[in-house]
Amino acid sequence: MKTGHSFFRAWMVLMILPVIGIVGMVLMIASDDDRPPISQNPISDRATPLPQTFIPPTPPTATAQPSIIGQPAPVLELTTLEGEIFTIQDYVGERIVLNFWASWCVPCVKEMPELQRFSEAQGENGVRVIAVTDPDNGQTLADVQRFLEEYGLTLQIGLDKDMAYHYAMGVFALPLTFLIDEAGVVRAYLIGQLTADRLEEEIARVFNSP
């Protein structure tokens, strides 16, 4: 009799174990379904880094430049989009806004339409705006032309190969804007993104001050 009961209990245990396993699997699957779905693109959930103002690299042989303020603008050649060579000295007798920019520079992108608006308001005898960029520094000439077309910009562009004029002017960040008087002397520089209104105020302050 005892042997029969022992056999019966062993048989019941063997029958119950698979049932317990199945129930456990069902509970695990149900608990997984309650979890929030895993993002398929975790990178897109990260905060976008703030745009950084570019600092041009210093050439190995470069030395610290003295302040350009109060000095004549360097006599170095720039090139138009059409391939014509010019210098800042070609415009002696005019006041010049000399802006350094790049198509990948976020503050520059926001600033350029303002420079365009300022330039258009000047008229024939107003302040001349010259926007200088290096087409080989993080961009191509096609990138520059595409940028100008996209924003409808007709500003005078100066292409600066090998960043020679950037270094001569001591450009340390983009965008950076210099104000040059009628004698070709650099009178002031403005760091960062400009608006047309601020530019007008700065020009009045710098050029009309005693």
C-alpha positions as CSV (number, residue, x, y, z in Angstrom):
1,M,0.0,0.0,0.0
2,K,2.8,2.4,0.9
3,T,4.5,1.5,-2.3
4,G,1.5,2.4,-4.3
5,H,1.2,5.8,-2.6
6,S,4.9,6.6,-3.2
7,F,4.5,5.7,-6.9
8,F,1.4,7.9,-7.2
9,R,3.1,10.9,-5.6
10,A,6.2,10.6,-7.9
11,W,3.9,10.4,-10.9
12,M,2.0,13.6,-9.8
13,V,5.2,15.5,-9.3
14,L,6.4,14.6,-12.9
15,M,3.0,15.8,-14.2
16,I,3.0,19.1,-12.2
17,L,6.6,20.2,-13.1
18,P,5.9,20.9,-16.8
19,V,2.7,22.8,-15.9
20,I,4.6,25.0,-13.5
21,G,7.2,25.7,-16.2
22,I,4.5,26.7,-18.7
23,V,2.8,29.0,-16.3
24,G,6.2,30.6,-15.4
25,M,6.9,31.3,-19.1
26,V,3.5,32.8,-19.6
27,L,4.0,35.2,-16.6
28,M,7.4,36.2,-17.9
29,I,6.0,37.1,-21.4
30,A,3.2,39.0,-19.9
31,S,5.5,41.1,-17.7
32,D,7.8,41.9,-20.7
33,D,4.8,43.2,-22.6
34,D,4.2,45.8,-19.9
35,R,7.6,47.3,-20.3
36,P,7.9,50.4,-22.5
37,P,9.3,49.7,-26.0
38,I,13.0,50.2,-26.6
39,S,13.7,53.2,-28.7
40,Q,14.9,52.2,-32.2
41,N,17.0,55.4,-32.6
42,P,18.5,56.2,-29.2
43,I,20.8,58.8,-30.8
44,S,17.8,61.0,-31.8
45,D,16.7,61.1,-28.1
46,R,19.9,62.9,-27.1
47,A,20.1,66.7,-26.8
48,T,21.6,68.5,-29.8
49,P,24.9,70.1,-28.9
50,L,24.9,73.9,-29.0
51,P,26.5,75.4,-32.1
52,Q,30.1,76.3,-31.5
53,T,31.8,79.3,-32.9
54,F,34.8,78.1,-35.0
55,I,38.3,79.0,-34.0
56,P,40.7,78.9,-37.0
57,P,43.8,76.7,-36.5
58,T,47.1,78.5,-36.0
59,P,49.7,77.7,-38.6
60,P,52.9,76.2,-37.1
61,T,55.1,79.1,-38.2
62,A,52.7,81.8,-37.1
63,T,53.6,84.3,-34.4
64,A,51.2,86.4,-32.3
65,Q,49.8,89.3,-34.3
66,P,49.8,92.8,-32.9
67,S,46.4,94.5,-32.7
68,I,45.2,95.4,-36.1
69,I,43.1,98.3,-34.8
70,G,44.5,101.6,-35.9
71,Q,46.6,100.0,-38.6
72,P,46.1,99.9,-42.4
73,A,44.3,96.8,-43.6
74,P,46.8,94.3,-44.9
75,V,47.6,94.5,-48.6
76,L,46.8,90.9,-49.6
77,E,44.9,89.7,-52.6
78,L,41.3,88.3,-52.4
79,T,39.4,86.7,-55.3
80,T,35.8,87.3,-56.4
81,L,33.5,84.4,-57.3
82,E,34.3,85.2,-61.0
83,G,38.0,84.8,-60.4
84,E,39.0,88.5,-60.4
85,I,41.7,89.6,-58.0
86,F,41.2,92.6,-55.7
87,T,42.5,94.1,-52.5
88,I,40.9,96.2,-49.8
89,Q,43.1,99.1,-50.9
90,D,41.2,99.2,-54.2
91,Y,38.3,100.8,-52.2
92,V,40.3,103.5,-50.4
93,G,37.8,106.4,-50.1
94,E,35.0,104.2,-49.0
95,R,34.0,102.9,-45.6
96,I,34.1,99.1,-45.5
97,V,32.4,96.4,-43.4
98,L,34.8,93.4,-43.7
99,N,33.0,90.3,-42.5
100,F,34.7,86.9,-42.1
101,W,32.3,83.9,-42.4
102,A,31.8,80.3,-43.5
103,S,28.8,78.4,-44.9
104,W,28.9,75.9,-42.0
105,C,29.1,78.5,-39.2
106,V,25.6,78.7,-37.6
107,P,25.9,82.3,-36.4
108,C,27.2,83.3,-39.9
109,V,24.1,81.7,-41.5
110,K,21.8,83.7,-39.3
111,E,23.8,86.9,-39.9
112,M,24.2,86.9,-43.6
113,P,20.7,87.9,-44.5
114,E,21.1,90.9,-42.1
115,L,24.3,91.9,-43.9
116,Q,22.5,91.6,-47.2
117,R,19.7,93.9,-45.9
118,F,22.2,96.4,-44.6
119,S,24.1,96.4,-47.9
120,E,21.0,96.9,-50.0
121,A,20.1,99.9,-47.8
122,Q,23.4,101.7,-48.5
123,G,22.9,102.9,-52.0
124,E,25.7,103.7,-54.4
125,N,27.7,105.9,-52.1
126,G,27.1,104.0,-48.8
127,V,29.2,101.6,-46.8
128,R,30.6,98.7,-48.8
129,V,30.2,95.2,-47.4
130,I,32.8,92.6,-48.3
131,A,32.3,89.0,-47.0
132,V,35.5,87.0,-46.8
133,T,35.6,83.2,-46.6
134,D,38.1,80.4,-47.4
135,P,36.4,77.9,-49.8
136,D,38.8,75.1,-48.8
137,N,38.3,75.4,-45.0
138,G,35.5,72.9,-44.1
139,Q,33.6,73.8,-47.3
140,T,34.0,73.9,-51.1
141,L,33.5,76.6,-53.6
142,A,30.3,74.8,-54.6
143,D,29.1,74.9,-51.0
144,V,29.7,78.7,-50.9
145,Q,27.9,79.3,-54.2
146,R,25.0,77.0,-53.1
147,F,24.7,78.9,-49.8
148,L,24.6,82.3,-51.6
149,E,22.0,81.1,-54.0
150,E,19.8,79.5,-51.3
151,Y,19.6,82.8,-49.4
152,G,19.6,85.1,-52.4
153,L,22.8,86.9,-51.3
154,T,24.4,89.4,-53.7
155,L,27.1,90.7,-51.3
156,Q,30.6,91.1,-52.6
157,I,32.4,87.9,-51.7
158,G,36.2,87.7,-51.2
159,L,37.7,84.2,-51.5
160,D,40.7,83.8,-49.2
161,K,42.9,80.9,-50.2
162,D,44.9,79.2,-47.4
163,M,43.2,81.6,-44.9
164,A,46.0,84.1,-45.6
165,Y,43.8,87.2,-45.0
166,H,42.2,85.6,-41.9
167,Y,45.7,85.3,-40.3
168,A,46.8,88.7,-41.5
169,M,43.8,90.3,-39.8
170,G,44.2,88.2,-36.7
171,V,40.8,86.5,-37.1
172,F,40.2,84.2,-34.1
173,A,36.6,83.3,-34.4
174,L,33.7,83.3,-36.9
175,P,31.8,85.4,-37.5
176,L,34.1,88.4,-37.0
177,T,33.5,91.8,-38.6
178,F,36.0,94.7,-39.0
179,L,35.1,98.4,-39.7
180,I,37.6,100.1,-42.0
181,D,37.6,103.8,-42.7
182,E,38.0,105.8,-45.9
183,A,41.8,105.8,-45.5
184,G,41.9,102.0,-45.3
185,V,42.6,102.0,-41.6
186,V,41.0,99.4,-39.4
187,R,38.9,101.2,-36.7
188,A,37.1,98.4,-34.8
189,Y,36.0,94.8,-34.8
190,L,32.7,93.2,-33.8
191,I,32.6,89.7,-32.5
192,G,29.7,87.3,-33.2
193,Q,26.4,87.5,-35.0
194,L,25.2,90.9,-36.1
195,T,21.9,92.5,-37.1
196,A,21.5,95.3,-39.6
197,D,20.4,97.6,-36.8
198,R,23.3,96.8,-34.5
199,L,25.7,97.3,-37.5
200,E,24.3,100.7,-38.2
201,E,24.7,101.7,-34.6
202,E,28.3,100.5,-34.4
203,I,29.2,102.3,-37.6
204,A,27.7,105.5,-36.3
205,R,29.6,105.2,-33.0
206,V,32.9,104.3,-34.6
207,F,33.1,106.6,-37.6
208,N,31.3,109.6,-36.1
209,S,33.1,109.6,-32.8
210,P,35.6,112.5,-32.4
